[in-house]
Amino acid sequence: MRDNPDQCVASRKKVLDDYEIVFRKRGTEGEEITVPVTAEKMAWIIGLKWRTVQKRRQRGASWREALDPKLKRSAPTVR
């Protein structure tokens, strides 16, 4: 395993720049905390198993495609 998550195709520790978690305190406006999200946490939040995301990445999908919960395996083509 590599120490740098950016070098690994499917690293659990990869910080996703496209995703953030924003926390807001109830009853207050303007107070919010933004937290970067790792790939493993994002998969857990949207209900995907990490192994699914890892396999999609190893097959060449982008992070956005790998973390798509609606993405289904395509049916085999009949010839």
C-alpha positions as CSV (number, residue, x, y, z in Angstrom):
1,M,0.0,0.0,0.0
2,R,1.3,3.4,-0.9
3,D,1.7,6.2,1.7
4,N,0.4,8.9,-0.7
5,P,-3.4,8.4,-1.4
6,D,-3.1,10.4,-4.6
7,Q,-0.9,7.7,-6.1
8,C,-3.3,4.9,-5.4
9,V,-6.2,4.3,-7.8
10,A,-8.7,3.4,-5.0
11,S,-7.3,4.8,-1.7
12,R,-9.7,5.0,1.2
13,K,-7.8,8.1,2.4
14,K,-8.2,10.1,-0.8
15,V,-9.7,13.5,0.0
16,L,-12.4,14.3,-2.6
17,D,-12.2,17.9,-3.7
18,D,-15.7,17.8,-5.2
19,Y,-17.4,16.8,-2.0
20,E,-17.7,18.6,1.4
21,I,-19.8,18.1,4.5
22,V,-21.2,21.4,5.9
23,F,-22.4,21.5,9.5
24,R,-24.8,24.3,10.6
25,K,-25.9,24.9,14.1
26,R,-29.7,25.1,14.4
27,G,-31.1,28.5,15.0
28,T,-28.0,30.4,13.8
29,E,-27.3,31.9,10.5
30,G,-23.9,32.2,9.0
31,E,-22.2,29.8,11.4
32,E,-21.1,26.7,9.5
33,I,-18.2,24.3,9.5
34,T,-17.0,22.8,6.3
35,V,-15.1,19.5,6.5
36,P,-13.3,17.7,3.6
37,V,-14.5,14.2,2.9
38,T,-12.4,11.1,2.3
39,A,-13.5,8.5,-0.3
40,E,-14.3,5.9,2.3
41,K,-16.5,8.2,4.4
42,M,-18.4,9.4,1.3
43,A,-19.1,5.8,0.3
44,W,-20.5,5.1,3.8
45,I,-22.6,8.3,3.7
46,I,-24.3,7.4,0.4
47,G,-24.7,3.7,1.3
48,L,-22.1,2.0,-0.9
49,K,-19.8,-0.7,0.2
50,W,-16.1,0.3,0.0
51,R,-15.3,-2.8,-2.0
52,T,-17.8,-1.7,-4.7
53,V,-16.2,1.7,-5.0
54,Q,-12.7,0.2,-5.0
55,K,-13.6,-2.2,-7.9
56,R,-15.2,0.6,-9.9
57,R,-12.1,2.6,-9.6
58,Q,-9.8,-0.3,-10.5
59,R,-12.0,-0.8,-13.7
60,G,-11.3,2.8,-14.7
61,A,-14.2,4.8,-13.4
62,S,-13.7,8.4,-12.1
63,W,-14.4,9.1,-8.5
64,R,-17.7,10.7,-9.4
65,E,-18.8,7.5,-11.3
66,A,-17.4,5.2,-8.7
67,L,-19.5,6.9,-6.0
68,D,-22.7,7.0,-8.0
69,P,-25.3,5.0,-6.0
70,K,-27.6,4.7,-9.0
71,L,-25.0,3.1,-11.2
72,K,-25.9,-0.5,-11.9
73,R,-24.1,-3.2,-13.7
74,S,-25.1,-3.2,-17.3
75,A,-26.8,-6.3,-18.6
76,P,-24.8,-8.5,-20.9
77,T,-25.5,-7.9,-24.5
78,V,-27.2,-10.7,-26.4
79,R,-25.9,-11.5,-29.9
